[in-house]
Amino acid sequence: QEKRQPAFVPSSKLKGDLLTKGVGVSGGALNGRAVFSLDHISHFRSLEPETRLILIRFDTVPDDIREISAADGLLTSRGGATSHASIVAHQLEKTCVVGCSNLMVYEKAGYGIVSGHTIQRGDFLSIDGRNGFVYKGQHEIQ
């Protein structure tokens, strides 16, 4: 029996905060801080151990396993249902959205840009691994 995944509570704010849509491949609704590296993950884990973290990448490769394992969610510009990011996130039971083609990721600089909105390290994001929606800010989950 498949467990019920968390979902965002529908609201006008949720609708207004939509940034992009990719391919939802695993997990459900997740609020978290944007991170771009293992250093970012370590930084927020030491300051706010309970805060969920969403790793943002252009794409993932096998060498990214430490970052993916340490984060709670994964958001990528490239990929589809059979991409490396999708398969690893599913195996590790991470919330994951891939294939957000309008997401530009500047990993070394620690930010991304999507739909004219800049996502800085530490900004709150909400992703939905069921339908692929990505929202700015935090939103209520049911």
N, C-alpha and C positions, 0 to 999 in steps of 0.2 A: 504494500500500500504506500503510495506516494504521500509524503508529508505536505501539508498546506503551506505554501510560501507566504511570507508577509507581503502586504500590499499597501500602497499609499492611500490615504483617505482622500477621495476626490474633493477638490476645492477650486475656487477661482484663482487663489494664490498659486496652487500647484500648476494650474494651466498656464498662468502668466509667467511662471519661472522656468518653463520648458526651454532648454537650450538646444537640444538635438535629439535625434533618434538613431540608434544603431541596431544591432542584432542582439537581443537578449538571449543568453545561452545557459545561464545557471543562476540559482538563487532567486530571491524576490526583491522587495524594497529594502534599500540600505542607505542610511545617512552616514556621511563620514567626511573627514578632512582629506583634501587633495594632497598626495605625496608623489614625488617623482624619482626617489632614490632610497636606497637602504639607509643612508644617513638621515633623510627626512623621517623615515619610519622610526628609527632609533630615537630621534629627537622627540617626537610626539609620544612615543611609548613611555619615555622617561618622565615627561611632564604630565601627560593625561593618559594613564594606562587603560582607562575604560573607553576612551574615544575610538570609534571605528575609523579605519584608514582606507582610502581608495587610491590604489596605485594607478597612475596615468602614464601610458606609454603609446608611442606611435605603433609599435608592434612588440611582440615578445619573442625571445629566443631561449633555448634551453638554459643558458647561463643566468637567466633572470629568475630561476626557481627560488632563490633565497628571498628575493623581494616579494614574489607572488605569495610564497608561504607565509611571510610575515605580515602581509596586508590582509584586510578583511574583504576587499573588493578589487576589481580590476576593470579598467576602462581603456580601450584602445581605438586608434584611428583605423587601423587595418584589421583584416581578418573576417572570417565567417564562422559558421557552425562547426567546421572541421579544422580551424586554425589551431596553432600551438596554444595560444592564449585560452581558447575555448576548451580544449581538451584538458589542459592542466587545471584550469579553474574548476571545471566540473569534477575532476578527480579529487581535488582538494576541498570541494564543497564551498567554494568562494562565489560570491555574487559577481557576475561578469556581464559586461556589455562590450561587444566588439564592433568593428566596422563603422565607426562614426567618422565618415570620410571628410567631413568639414572641420574636424578637430585637428588643429596644428599643435604639435607637442615640441617644446623646447626643453628637453630633459635636463641637460647640463645647466641651463639657466634657471630651471625650476618653475616653469610656468607653461600654460597652454592657452590657446585662443580658439573659441568656438562661437560661431554666429555673432561675431563682434564683441563677445564677452571674454575678458581675460580671467583665467583661473590661476591664482597664485598658490604657492605652497601654503598649506594650512587653511585655505578657503573651504567652507562647507559645500558639499555637493550631495545630491541624492541620485542614485541610479536604481533602475528596475531591471533585474535580470530576467524577468518574464517577458516584458514587451519591448525592452531596449531604450526606454525613455531616460533622458538625463536632464536633471533640473539643477538650477543654482539654489543654494541654501539648504536648509533642513526642513523636512515635512513630516507631518504626523503619519504614523504607520499603524495599520490595524491588523 
